[in-house]
Each structure stands twice: as structure tokens, then as C-alpha cells.
Amino acid sequence: MTLAPMPGAYAAPTPRIDLKLLVVDDGGPAVGAIVAELESTGVPYTRIDLASASRPTIAAAFLSDTVNGAPRAKFQAVVMPSESPAGLSAGELTALASYEQQFGIRQVDAYTYAGAGVGLNWGTLPGAYAGSLDGVQAQVTAAGKSGPFGYLEGGVTFEDNSPSVGESYGYLATPLAQQAAGATFTPYVDAPIPGTGTRGSLVGEYAHDGRRELVVTFVYNAYQRQYRQLARGIVEWATEGIHLGYDRNYFALHVDDVFMADDRWDTVLKCTPGDVTCPPGSNPEEHPSRMTAADAQYLKTWQQNHNFKVDLAYNGQGTEDFKAENGGTDPLTAQLIADQASYRWINHTYSHQFLGCVQDVTVVPWRCTTDANGNTVWTSQADITSQITNNRTWAANNGLTNVDNTELVTGEHSGLVTNPQQPTDNPYLAPSVDNTGVRWLASDSSREHEQREVGDALTIPRYPLNVFYNAAKTVEEVDEYNWIYTSRAQGGSGICEDNPATSTCLPAPLDLNTGYADYIVPLEARLAVNRAINNDPRPHFVHQSNYAEDRIAYPVMERILSEYDGLYAADTPLVNLRQKDIGVELQRRAAWNNAVDAGQVTAYRIGDTVTISAPSGVLAEATMPTGTKQQQLIGTTDFGSAYAGQLSGWVGPGLTQTSVTLKLPSSEVPAAAALKTIRTTIAKTVASLPVPKGVKDPVPAGPTADADTLNELTTTTG
């Protein structure tokens, strides 16, 4: 007689799920946008190009295998162009469906028609909608708020940046009233269906046949605001909030030229007296602008009211010049130094000297001076070094102590590549930053977007806001804006006509009185917010002149902060880092991405345990549910930091470990039980050790002695 096995006696081994996504790419913008999100946040993926004749066939062996006797899913989620894209065979679709059913793998349909195949009524039938979504006010549903999009405040507004250009297209439809047996559709983001009193789904979950699909019924690209808001949630839904990589929203603002006076745009001459833009020999009268003590007091109060801190890049000679012309006192400097703890401070060199080639300003635009042999004449290493060290000395002598000497912003980012005139760095820049201990050197993102080495330093690319350094009044800002961005026929410089690939001409000049508030402020705020919500920590910069007189920086800053607050929930704040911390973030990302691209990262989940292996010295970035702990040799420690309803951050192996082990919340063991387990394990290990010759009792006998010994051991090592 054969006996049936007891229930659970031969339970199937828990499958291993590799932390990598499979992306099936049709070349469309929607899949491209999701790929951009994965790359930006450091999430590993394998891409199948449907247009490639040499692509692999998606079959069971491609999707899964067996490791150490347990089944392995090679991908934790699947991204598809639609639920059944052209280019995949019926056999491949069947293999994917079986794989998703077997391992509980989720599928994202990046952009698909609303229809019965995804649990919706047809988007082209009466009662639904197919067409432009420009300007549509969508909303995260209650299910979306309690699910993958809980980090959003609620509203998702579709961009409508130009009335003459169609920017968004999609379908709004309701779930089928009669779903297939066992199937459900849950809208996560919806919007009103025009001409009806109902709302149609834009993003929702279709559960059917033991599978789950995220159904997106509008098209988008990686740069559109509506997608940027939803990108995090798409990845979190697909991975169930357990994945490599992580996402933050960042905004930092540097204020350059503090203590100095900035040159002023001349609305008549259309140039900047004191700068190198006015015709040589014209010598127009200069009227520079500089903050006052009242402006400094206003800035401090504004920061307190908005819970935001700026970085002040200072030039000490500006104070000395002011004192020389004003009886030896400088109320602005006294006020800022008294309030120095309210800000972060960065060395901006002593006198703002141009540290690249020696400029020949007898022509406009300037050019590099050359010697008799045609060689470029460079600012010397001694001059560069003195600009750095003299500013530090000035700070110390004037009681400015809140400065990190590893950070530096050179005047105009000079010394670094400045095209077209200076296509290489000043060769004396790297030795100077090395000798002065500079490790984080600001650069201009519009010239060089990626971080790079300059000697022992790494660059921190910064975004310029189009709030010009030479504008302290609104009319100056708008007049210069018109000069740059209108055609010659409209009275502008024609720069936009001459450079159509990088600049677009305004259809007409902005009104000098209303153009700033109505056009420039909303545009600059939109661009800054879009960068902030793109997991981009690079700082922005303006100048001290923008905080003087009309204080034109504040409307842009306030618009940025208010727009952001309207988009995201309180648990998803803007992260405001100082320059060196931004540098470390970019440095770690580069190392992580290189390791991922080289196939040197392995990560998988078995039950409630996640294991991550990366090259020695490379920290891993990961996102996990709240309550996740890192397993150490003895006990556990906290993992990551809270953001957007999850835990995320950089993590490396613990003491004596070669890989990272993370314990998901359901696997947590109460502290007392864990300690008991640890002590029992140690006691068994000690008891099993051979007794050295001549030693009778390696460990004192008796329960009390054992407990004392193990208490000491676990206290000193735990």
C-alpha cells in the first residue's frame, strides 16, 4: 500500500526572482520613456528590440530556469509596448503569459488602446473618448492613492505648452461592466470623459487569468510632466516596490557673486557695461547692482517661511571694494556673516578673476590671447591658487566659518572648457585644485552635462536659470530676454534665428511690464520643476543681483516650490543637497551604472530575503518596503531612509560580508527571539570547538557563566 504524503511534507522550493526587468521595445516613445526612467534610477533591465532580426526568441528557457534545484524567474517584471504588440509571435505571447502566471510576474502595457482585451470599453465607442488630452485635469483615484501612486498629491495635469501643437493623445474609457470570469479592472488615474458625467481610466490595473497588467491608455515621452509624475509609480507597481535603483526629487539653488556688485544690462545700448559684450572702446557708464543689508534680511526671512536653504557662493574682494568706497564699513557683509548659519557657503574665488586663457577683449566676442608662436596664454597656476586661498583667508579673517573648503565655484566656471574660444581646460587648473584640497568643482551643465574628473576633483554640473546675472530690475530682465529671443525684424539680436537648433524665437517681444510674470517666471519654473522630478540632483544657479532692487529671483523660486507642493504628497519632499553631497551622489551613480552595464551586479529575491552582489567598493542602490532591515553578521540594522512611502538608498555589505542581505518586513523576527537564536548558535559553535591541549575548560561551565560570556560577546559584536 502506498501512503499519501502529509500536506506540506514535500513543499515545492521557493522560487528565486531576479531583480531585473524585461523590456520589449517597439521603438515608440512610451517604452522609451520607461527605459529612460529605469536608466535614470539605476534599475537593471534587459531590452529586446522588436525591430532587430537577431533578437532572441521569448520562450520558456529565455524567461526561467533552475538554480540550486529551485525554479528561477530571470525577470521580476515585463514592460510591453501594448498587451499584444506586433512583432511578437503567438508562441512568444503564450510563453510570457505562462511565465507571468507561474511566478506572479507583473506586466506594464506602456501604451494601448482602450478595449475589451484590457478590461475596458472600447475607447472609440459612444460614452468613451479618443483624442487630444492637452490640458486635461486628471486625478489619482482612491485606489491609486492607496496603491502605487500614493506619493502624489492627487492631480495630474496634462501639458498644454502650445495651443498650436498637439502634445498628448489617448483614450478615456470605463471598465467593462461584465468582466471575464474572475477578472477585475481598477482605475488608478482617471479623468472626465467629455460630454458625459463619468470618468474614464488613463492608468489602471487589469487582473485576469492569474496575471496583472498595468494598462496605460495615453501616449507620452520621457520629458512630459504628466509622465514624470507617474513614472515612479509605474516602476513601483511593476516591481511591487522591491527593486534595485531609487528615485528622489531634488532642488538646490546656488547664488553666485555674493558680496560683489554685478554689471547691469543697458536697455538702450543692448549690452552690459563693465562686461566684455559692449563694443571695444565705447566705455559706456557702469551702474552695477549689489544687495543691501535689507535684501539679506529679506532672504533670511524668506528661507525660514519657505523651509528652503540656498547656497551662497562668495567673493571676498567684493566686500573690500565696497568698504574702500564707503568709509570702511559694509552693512551687507555684516548682516550675512551674522546670519551665516542660515545658509551654505561656497568659495567663489576672491575677485572673480577669469581663470581660463587670458582673454583678448579687443574683439566681440572675446578670444584667447596667443603668444608669438601661436600658443594659448593661460592664467597661471599661481594666480588660480591665490584666488582660491585668498578667499579662504578672507573668510577666516572676517568670521565666516561655515565654509567647506572641498567645494569651489570658479568665476563663470572659468578654467574649464569654454567653447568655442577655449576647447580645453586651463592646464594649470587641475594642479591648483589638487594642491588646495578642492574635490567638488562646479561646472556649467549647458556646456558639460556629465560629471568628470579635473585632477583629484569631480565636477558638479549646474543648471543656469534664465534670470540673468546682469538684471536687478524686471524691465532689465525682460529687455535682455527680448534681445536674445526675438528676431532682427522684431528688434532682437537674431541669435535665435542664427541658432535654430538650440533656441526658438519668440513670436513677438514680451511686454516690459508683464512679460516677466506672465511668461518668463512660468517657463523657468516649469523647466526647473521638470528637472527636479527627473531624479536629477544637479543644482541650479542665479546671482546676487537677482536678490537686489526688484528681487526678481523670488517669483521664480516661489513658483517652483508652490508647483512642486501641488504635485507631491508630504512624504515626498524636495531634497536640497549641498554641492559636495550632490557630487557624491553623482559619483556613486556612475560607479553603480557602470557595474550594472558591465553585468557585474546580481540581485534576487527568495521569499522574504533579497540578496545583492556588486563589485567590491561599489555601493548598491535599492528601494524596499517600509520595515525592511539589513541582515548583518549578528542582528539587523536599518536600511535606507523613508521617501515616497518606501525605504530607499545606498547600501553595502556589512562587516565580513561580501553581499548585501535585506530582510523584507514579513520576515522580521522579534528582537528577543532573534537574540536567543544568535546566542544559541554561538553557544553551539563554542561548544563544538576542539579543546586546546593543556586547557581544561575553554568556557566557564554553568548557565550563569555561559549567559555572561554570551552577553559580553553579543554586546561587543552586535
C-alpha positions in Angstrom: 0.0 0.0 0.0 1.3 3.5 -0.9 0.8 6.2 1.7 -0.1 9.7 0.5 2.5 12.3 1.7 1.5 14.6 4.5 0.4 18.0 3.4 3.4 20.3 3.1 5.9 17.4 3.7 7.4 17.9 0.3 6.6 21.6 -0.3 8.0 22.9 -3.6 11.1 25.1 -3.2 10.5 28.8 -3.0 11.4 30.3 -6.4 14.1 32.8 -7.0 13.1 36.1 -8.6 15.9 38.0 -10.2 15.7 41.8 -9.7 15.8 42.8 -13.4 13.1 43.9 -15.8 12.4 42.6 -19.3 11.7 45.5 -21.7 10.1 44.6 -25.1 10.8 47.7 -27.2 8.9 48.7 -30.3 10.9 51.9 -30.7 7.9 54.0 -29.6 8.1 57.0 -27.1 6.2 55.3 -24.3 8.5 52.3 -23.9 11.4 54.8 -24.5 10.1 56.9 -21.6 10.0 53.9 -19.2 13.6 52.9 -20.3 14.7 56.4 -19.5 13.2 56.1 -16.0 15.0 52.8 -15.4 18.3 54.2 -16.6 17.9 57.4 -14.5 17.1 55.5 -11.4 19.6 52.7 -11.8 17.1 49.8 -12.3 18.7 46.9 -14.3 16.8 45.7 -17.4 17.2 43.5 -20.5 15.9 45.1 -23.7 14.5 43.2 -26.7 14.4 45.2 -29.8 11.4 44.1 -31.9 13.0 45.6 -35.0 16.1 43.6 -34.7 16.3 40.4 -36.9 18.9 38.9 -34.4 16.8 39.4 -31.3 16.3 36.4 -29.1 13.1 34.5 -29.2 11.0 34.8 -26.0 10.5 31.2 -24.8 10.2 29.4 -21.5 14.0 28.8 -21.4 14.7 32.5 -22.1 12.4 33.5 -19.2 13.2 31.0 -16.5 15.4 28.1 -15.5 16.5 26.3 -12.3 19.2 27.3 -9.8 20.3 25.0 -6.9 17.2 22.9 -7.5 14.8 25.8 -7.3 13.0 27.5 -10.2 14.3 30.9 -11.2 12.4 33.8 -12.8 15.0 35.8 -14.7 12.9 38.9 -14.7 10.8 40.4 -12.0 8.5 42.4 -14.3 7.8 42.8 -18.0 7.4 46.1 -19.9 5.5 45.7 -23.2 4.5 48.3 -25.9 0.9 47.0 -25.5 -0.8 43.9 -24.4 -0.1 42.1 -27.7 2.4 44.1 -29.7 3.1 43.5 -33.4 6.4 41.8 -33.7 5.8 39.1 -31.0 4.6 35.7 -32.2 1.6 33.9 -30.7 4.1 31.5 -29.2 6.0 34.2 -27.5 2.9 35.8 -26.1 1.9 32.4 -24.7 5.3 31.9 -23.2 5.1 35.3 -21.5 1.6 34.7 -20.2 2.6 31.3 -18.7 5.7 32.8 -17.2 3.7 35.6 -15.5 1.2 33.1 -14.2 3.8 30.7 -12.8 5.9 33.3 -11.0 3.4 36.1 -10.3 5.2 38.5 -12.6 3.5 41.8 -13.5 3.3 43.4 -16.9 3.2 47.0 -17.9 1.4 47.8 -21.1 3.2 51.1 -21.9 0.5 52.5 -24.2 -2.5 50.6 -25.6 -6.0 51.2 -26.9 -8.9 51.1 -24.5 -10.7 47.9 -25.3 -12.1 44.6 -24.1 -8.6 42.9 -24.3 -7.5 45.0 -21.3 -10.8 45.1 -19.4 -12.1 48.4 -20.8 -15.0 49.5 -23.0 -13.8 50.5 -26.5 -12.4 54.0 -26.5 -13.9 54.8 -29.8 -17.5 53.9 -28.9 -20.1 56.4 -27.6 -19.6 57.1 -23.9 -15.8 56.9 -24.2 -13.3 59.3 -25.7 -10.3 59.2 -28.1 -8.4 62.3 -28.9 -6.3 65.1 -27.6 -5.6 65.2 -23.9 -3.8 68.6 -23.9 -4.7 70.5 -20.7 -6.8 67.6 -19.3 -7.0 67.6 -15.5 -6.6 64.0 -14.4 -6.8 62.7 -10.9 -5.3 59.9 -8.9 -8.1 57.7 -7.7 -8.5 56.4 -4.1 -7.1 53.0 -5.2 -4.1 54.8 -6.8 -3.5 56.8 -3.7 -3.5 53.7 -1.5 -1.5 51.9 -4.1 1.3 52.7 -6.4 0.7 56.5 -6.8 0.3 57.4 -3.1 3.3 59.8 -3.3 1.3 62.2 -5.5 -0.9 65.0 -4.1 -3.7 63.9 -6.4 -3.8 66.0 -9.5 -2.1 65.1 -12.8 -2.4 67.9 -15.3 -1.5 67.1 -18.9 0.8 69.6 -20.5 -0.5 72.2 -23.0 2.5 74.3 -23.7 1.5 75.5 -27.2 -2.0 76.0 -28.5 -0.8 75.3 -32.0 0.9 71.9 -31.2 -0.8 68.7 -30.2 1.1 67.3 -27.3 -0.9 64.4 -25.8 -3.3 61.8 -27.2 -5.1 59.0 -25.6 -8.3 57.2 -24.7 -10.7 57.6 -21.8 -13.0 54.6 -21.1 -14.8 52.9 -18.3 -14.1 49.3 -17.1 -16.3 46.7 -18.7 -19.5 46.1 -16.8 -19.2 42.4 -17.4 -15.7 41.3 -17.0 -14.5 37.8 -17.8 -14.8 35.3 -15.0 -12.5 36.3 -12.2 -11.2 39.4 -13.9 -11.3 42.9 -12.5 -10.2 46.4 -13.6 -9.1 49.0 -11.1 -8.5 52.6 -12.3 -5.5 54.3 -10.7 -5.6 57.6 -12.7 -8.7 58.9 -14.4 -10.2 62.0 -16.0 -13.7 63.2 -17.0 -15.0 61.8 -20.3 -16.1 64.8 -22.4 -19.8 65.0 -22.9 -20.6 62.6 -20.1 -20.9 62.6 -16.4 -18.5 59.7 -15.9 -14.7 59.4 -15.6 -12.5 57.2 -17.8 -9.3 55.4 -16.9 -5.9 56.6 -18.1 -3.9 54.2 -15.9 -5.4 51.1 -14.3 -4.8 47.5 -13.3 -6.3 44.7 -15.2 -6.3 41.4 -13.2 -7.2 38.3 -15.2 -6.2 34.7 -15.8 -3.8 34.8 -12.8 -2.0 37.8 -14.3 -1.8 41.5 -13.6 -1.3 44.2 -16.2 -0.9 48.0 -15.8 -2.9 49.4 -18.6 -1.9 52.9 -19.8 -4.1 54.4 -22.5 -2.3 57.6 -23.3 0.9 58.2 -25.2 3.8 60.1 -23.7 7.5 60.8 -23.8 10.2 60.9 -21.1 10.1 64.7 -20.7 6.4 65.4 -20.3 5.2 66.5 -16.9 2.3 64.0 -16.6 4.6 61.1 -17.3 7.3 62.4 -14.9 4.7 62.4 -12.1 3.6 58.8 -12.9 7.0 57.3 -13.8 7.9 56.3 -10.2 4.5 54.7 -9.6 4.8 52.6 -12.9 8.1 51.1 -11.7 6.8 50.6 -8.1 3.7 48.8 -9.4 5.7 46.6 -11.7 8.2 45.6 -9.1 5.8 45.6 -6.1 8.1 48.1 -4.5 11.1 45.8 -4.4 13.8 46.7 -6.8 17.3 47.9 -7.4 17.8 51.7 -8.0 16.0 54.5 -6.3 14.4 57.8 -7.1 14.4 61.3 -5.4 13.1 64.7 -6.4 15.9 67.3 -6.0 16.3 71.1 -6.0 19.2 73.1 -4.9 19.9 76.8 -5.7 23.3 78.5 -5.7 23.6 82.3 -5.5 26.8 83.4 -7.2 28.8 86.7 -6.7 27.8 87.3 -3.1 29.5 90.4 -1.6 30.3 91.6 -5.2 28.4 94.1 -7.4 27.2 92.7 -10.7 27.3 94.5 -14.0 24.0 95.8 -15.3 22.3 95.3 -18.7 21.9 98.6 -20.6 18.4 98.7 -22.1 19.5 101.4 -24.7 22.9 100.0 -25.7 21.8 96.4 -25.6 25.0 95.3 -23.9 26.4 95.1 -20.4 28.8 97.9 -19.5 31.7 96.5 -17.5 31.4 93.2 -19.2 33.1 92.2 -22.5 29.9 92.4 -24.6 29.9 96.2 -25.3 31.8 97.4 -28.4 35.5 97.8 -27.7 36.4 101.4 -26.9 32.8 102.5 -26.2 33.4 102.8 -22.5 29.8 103.3 -21.5 29.0 104.3 -18.0 28.6 101.5 -15.5 25.8 101.1 -12.9 26.4 97.8 -11.1 23.9 96.3 -8.7 24.5 94.9 -5.3 22.4 93.5 -2.5 21.9 95.6 0.7 21.6 94.6 4.3 17.8 94.8 3.9 18.0 92.4 1.0 19.9 90.0 3.2 17.4 90.2 6.0 14.6 89.6 3.4 16.4 86.5 2.1 16.8 85.0 5.6 13.1 85.5 6.4 12.1 84.2 3.1 14.1 81.0 3.7 12.5 80.5 7.1 9.0 81.0 5.7 9.6 78.6 2.8 11.7 76.0 4.6 14.4 76.2 2.0 18.1 76.9 2.2 20.2 78.4 -0.6 24.0 78.1 -1.1 25.9 81.4 -1.2 29.0 81.5 -3.4 31.0 84.4 -2.1 33.8 86.7 -3.4 35.6 88.4 -0.5 37.1 91.2 -2.6 33.6 92.5 -3.2 33.4 93.5 0.5 36.8 95.1 0.4 35.9 97.1 -2.7 32.7 98.3 -1.1 34.4 99.3 2.1 37.0 101.3 0.2 34.3 103.4 -1.4 32.0 103.7 1.6 34.0 104.7 4.6 35.3 101.3 5.6 32.0 99.6 6.5 29.8 97.2 4.7 26.3 96.5 6.3 25.6 93.7 3.8 28.6 91.6 4.7 28.0 92.2 8.4 24.4 91.0 8.1 25.2 87.9 6.0 28.0 86.8 8.3 25.9 87.4 11.4 23.3 85.1 9.7 25.8 82.7 8.2 24.3 79.6 9.8 21.1 80.2 7.7 23.0 79.4 4.5 25.5 77.0 3.0 28.7 78.8 1.8 30.9 78.1 -1.2 34.2 79.6 -2.2 33.7 81.5 -5.5 37.3 82.8 -5.7 38.5 86.1 -4.2 38.0 88.5 -7.0 36.1 86.5 -9.6 39.1 86.6 -12.0 38.7 84.7 -15.2 40.8 81.6 -14.7 41.0 80.2 -18.2 43.0 81.6 -21.1 44.0 85.2 -20.9 41.1 87.0 -22.6 41.6 89.3 -25.6 38.7 91.6 -25.3 39.6 93.9 -28.2 37.0 92.0 -30.2 33.4 90.8 -29.5 33.1 88.0 -28.8 36.4 87.8 -26.9 39.1 85.3 -27.9 42.1 83.7 -26.2 45.4 85.6 -26.3 48.2 83.8 -28.0 52.0 84.3 -27.9 54.4 84.9 -30.8 54.3 81.2 -31.6 50.6 81.0 -31.6 50.3 79.2 -28.3 47.5 80.0 -25.9 48.4 82.2 -23.0 46.9 80.8 -19.8 46.1 82.3 -16.4 49.0 81.0 -14.2 48.8 78.3 -11.6 49.9 80.8 -9.0 47.0 83.1 -9.9 44.5 80.3 -9.7 45.8 79.1 -6.4 45.8 82.6 -4.9 42.2 83.1 -6.0 41.2 80.0 -4.0 43.4 80.6 -1.0 42.9 84.3 -0.6 39.2 83.9 -0.5 39.6 81.3 2.3 41.9 83.7 4.2 39.4 86.5 3.8 36.6 84.3 5.2 38.7 83.3 8.2 39.7 86.9 8.9 36.1 88.1 8.7 34.5 85.4 10.9 32.9 83.4 8.0 33.5 79.9 9.2 30.6 78.0 7.7 32.5 77.1 4.5 33.5 73.7 3.2 36.9 74.1 1.6 36.5 71.0 -0.6 33.9 72.9 -2.7 34.7 75.6 -5.3 32.8 77.6 -7.9 35.2 79.5 -10.3 34.0 82.8 -11.8 32.0 82.0 -14.9 33.1 78.3 -14.4 36.3 79.6 -15.9 39.4 77.4 -16.2 37.1 74.7 -17.5 36.3 74.2 -21.2 34.6 77.3 -22.6 33.6 76.7 -26.2 34.1 77.9 -28.8 37.0 80.1 -27.6 38.6 77.6 -25.2 38.0 73.9 -26.1 40.3 72.5 -23.3 40.7 73.1 -19.6 43.4 75.5 -18.4 46.2 73.0 -17.8 47.0 74.8 -14.5 43.5 74.3 -13.1 43.9 70.7 -12.1 47.2 71.2 -10.2 45.7 74.2 -8.4 42.6 72.3 -7.2 44.7 69.4 -6.2 47.1 71.5 -4.1 44.3 73.4 -2.4 42.2 70.3 -1.5 39.3 71.1 -3.8 37.3 68.0 -4.5 34.0 69.3 -5.9 34.2 71.8 -8.7 31.2 73.5 -10.2 30.7 73.4 -13.9 28.1 74.6 -16.4 25.6 71.9 -17.3 24.7 73.7 -20.6 28.4 73.1 -21.6 29.1 69.8 -19.9 26.1 67.8 -18.5 28.0 64.8 -17.1 30.3 64.8 -14.1 34.0 64.4 -14.9 37.4 64.5 -13.3 39.6 67.6 -13.0 42.7 66.4 -11.2 41.5 64.9 -7.9 38.3 66.9 -8.1 35.0 65.9 -9.7 32.7 68.4 -11.4 29.2 69.3 -10.3 27.3 70.4 -13.4 24.9 73.3 -12.6 21.8 74.5 -14.5 21.6 78.2 -15.2 18.2 79.7 -14.7 17.3 82.3 -17.3 17.2 85.0 -14.6 20.2 86.9 -15.9 23.2 87.9 -13.8 23.1 91.4 -15.1 19.4 92.1 -14.2 18.3 93.5 -10.9 15.1 95.1 -12.2 12.3 93.4 -14.0 12.5 95.7 -17.0 16.2 94.8 -17.5 15.5 91.1 -17.4 12.6 91.3 -20.0 14.5 93.7 -22.3 17.6 91.4 -22.4 15.3 88.4 -22.9 13.7 90.1 -25.8 17.1 90.9 -27.3 18.2 87.3 -27.1 14.9 85.6 -28.1 13.4 87.8 -30.8 14.3 88.0 -34.5 16.1 91.0 -36.0 12.8 92.0 -37.6 11.3 92.2 -34.1 14.1 94.3 -32.8 16.1 91.5 -31.3 19.7 90.3 -31.8 18.7 87.5 -34.1 20.7 85.0 -32.0 17.6 82.7 -32.1 17.5 82.9 -35.9 21.2 82.0 -36.2 20.9 79.1 -33.8 17.6 77.4 -34.6 18.7 74.0 -33.2 19.3 75.4 -29.7 17.0 78.4 -29.5 13.4 79.3 -30.5 12.5 82.8 -31.4 9.5 84.4 -29.6 6.7 85.3 -32.0 6.8 88.9 -30.6 8.7 90.8 -27.9 7.4 90.4 -24.3 5.7 93.3 -22.7 8.3 95.0 -20.5 5.9 95.3 -17.6 4.1 92.0 -17.7 6.3 89.7 -19.7 8.3 88.6 -16.7 5.4 87.4 -14.5 3.3 86.1 -17.5 6.0 84.3 -19.5 9.5 84.1 -18.1 8.6 83.1 -14.5 6.1 80.2 -15.5 8.6 78.9 -18.1 11.6 78.9 -15.9 9.7 77.3 -13.0 8.3 74.6 -15.3 11.7 73.7 -16.6 13.2 73.7 -13.1 10.4 71.5 -11.7 10.7 69.1 -14.6 14.4 68.7 -13.9 13.7 68.3 -10.2 11.2 65.5 -10.7 13.6 63.7 -13.0 15.8 62.2 -10.3 18.4 64.9 -11.2 20.3 66.3 -8.2 22.3 68.9 -10.2 21.9 72.3 -8.7 20.6 75.5 -10.4 22.2 78.9 -10.1 21.4 82.6 -10.1 23.3 85.7 -8.9 23.2 88.1 -6.0 21.9 90.8 -8.3 18.7 88.9 -8.6 18.0 89.4 -4.9 18.6 93.2 -5.1 16.3 96.0 -6.1 13.3 94.3 -7.7 14.3 91.0 -6.1 13.4 89.2 -9.3 14.6 85.7 -8.2 11.8 85.3 -5.7 8.9 84.9 -8.1 10.7 82.1 -9.8 11.7 80.4 -6.6 8.2 80.7 -5.2 6.6 79.3 -8.3 9.0 76.3 -8.3 8.2 75.5 -4.7 4.4 76.0 -5.0 4.2 74.0 -8.2 6.0 71.1 -6.6 3.9 71.2 -3.4 0.8 71.0 -5.6 2.1 67.8 -7.2 3.6 65.7 -4.4 2.5 64.4 -1.0 4.2 65.5 2.2 6.2 62.2 2.4 7.9 63.1 -1.0 9.7 66.4 -0.3 12.2 68.1 -2.5 15.7 67.0 -1.4 18.0 70.0 -1.0 21.7 68.9 -1.0 24.9 70.9 -0.7 27.4 70.8 -3.5 29.7 68.1 -2.2 26.7 65.8 -1.4 25.5 66.2 -4.9 29.0 65.3 -6.1 29.0 62.1 -4.0 25.5 61.2 -5.4 26.6 61.6 -9.0 29.9 59.7 -8.3 28.1 56.7 -6.7 25.6 56.6 -9.5 28.3 56.5 -12.1 30.0 53.5 -10.3 26.7 51.7 -9.9 25.6 52.3 -13.5 29.0 51.1 -14.8 28.7 47.9 -12.7 25.1 47.3 -14.0 26.1 47.9 -17.6 29.0 45.6 -17.3 26.8 42.8 -15.9 28.7 42.8 -12.6 25.5 43.1 -10.4 23.5 40.2 -9.3 20.3 40.6 -7.2 17.4 38.3 -6.4 14.6 37.7 -4.0 13.8 34.3 -2.4 10.7 34.6 -0.3 11.3 37.5 2.1 15.1 37.8 1.6 16.8 40.0 -1.0 20.4 39.4 -1.9 22.5 41.9 -3.8 26.1 41.4 -5.0 28.2 44.1 -6.6 31.9 44.7 -7.2 34.0 45.5 -4.2 33.8 49.2 -3.3 30.6 49.8 -5.3 27.5 50.7 -3.2 24.2 49.3 -4.4 21.1 51.5 -4.7 17.8 49.8 -3.8 14.2 50.5 -3.0 12.3 48.3 -0.5 9.1 48.4 1.6 8.9 50.2 4.9 10.2 47.9 7.6 12.9 46.3 5.6 16.1 45.6 7.5 19.7 44.8 6.5 20.9 41.5 7.8 24.3 41.8 9.5 26.7 39.1 10.8 24.8 39.4 14.0 21.4 41.0 14.1 19.9 43.6 11.7 20.3 47.3 11.1 18.0 49.8 9.5 18.0 50.0 5.7 17.8 53.3 3.7 15.7 56.3 4.5 12.0 57.0 4.2 10.8 58.6 0.9 7.6 58.4 -1.0 6.2 55.8 1.3 9.1 53.4 1.0 12.7 52.9 2.1 15.5 53.5 -0.3 19.1 54.5 -0.5 22.7 53.3 -0.9 23.8 50.1 0.8 26.9 48.0 1.0 27.8 44.7 2.7 28.2 44.6 6.4 31.3 43.5 8.4 32.9 40.4 6.9 30.1 40.1 4.3 30.6 40.1 0.5 27.0 40.7 -0.4 24.0 42.6 0.9 21.1 40.7 2.5 17.9 42.6 3.1 15.0 41.1 5.1 11.6 42.2 4.0 9.0 43.2 6.7 7.2 39.9 6.9 10.4 38.0 7.7 11.3 40.2 10.7 11.9 38.2 13.9 11.1 39.8 17.2 14.3 41.2 18.9 14.2 38.8 21.9 13.7 35.7 19.7 16.5 36.9 17.4 18.9 37.4 20.2 18.0 34.0 21.7 18.7 32.4 18.3 22.0 34.2 18.0 23.1 33.2 21.5 22.1 29.6 20.9 24.1 29.5 17.7 27.1 31.0 19.3 26.9 28.6 22.3 26.7 25.6 19.9 29.6 26.9 17.9 31.8 27.4 21.0 30.8 24.0 22.4 31.8 22.3 19.2 35.3 23.8 19.2 38.2 21.4 20.0 39.8 21.9 23.4 43.4 23.0 23.0 46.0 20.9 24.8 46.5 22.0 28.4 43.2 23.8 28.6 40.5 22.0 30.6 37.6 24.4 30.3 37.7 26.9 27.4 34.4 28.4 28.5 33.4 28.7 32.2 30.8 26.0 32.9 27.2 26.6 34.1 24.3 28.5 32.7 25.1 31.7 34.5 28.7 31.8 33.2 27.5 30.9 29.7 25.0 33.7 29.8 27.5 36.3 31.0 30.0 35.2 28.3 27.4 35.4 25.5 26.1 38.7 26.8 29.5 40.2 26.5 30.1 38.7 23.1 26.8 39.8 21.6 27.1 43.3 23.2 30.6 43.9 21.7 29.8 42.5 18.3 26.2 43.3 17.8 
